[in-house]
Amino acid sequence: MKNEENMKDKTILITGATSGIGKATATELAKMGAHLISIARNKHKALKTKVELIKLHSTKNSEVLIAAL
């Protein structure tokens, strides 16, 4: 798909990726091959989400930053 090809060279900074719409968005972006940087307050939930994305989409293109914005 054209959109998937466009996302492979993109780095996306996303907040709220541990649940709800943010997690759904992160999942779809991971499917498209984007490099994800997730900002989260809860380290445990953030690392769990990272592991899930790696398992589901065989991607190593996921990083986690812990911060309260």
Phi, psi and omega in degrees: 000148181296317180298321178297319179297322180291330185277341183298332180260011185254144171250125184244128173262122185229137175255156177070027185280001183270351179197167173058219183297322179299318179291319178298319179294314179301319179298313180295319179295322177296320177302325182277357176090012180289151172275118185256135169240113182260133173255127182218155176273326185261109184299316181300311180296322181294315180292323177298316179296319178301313179298318179299315180296320179296315180294315184289325190238010179047043181245141173256005185273054181218128178232158181232133172241131179264122181197154172246113184266000000 
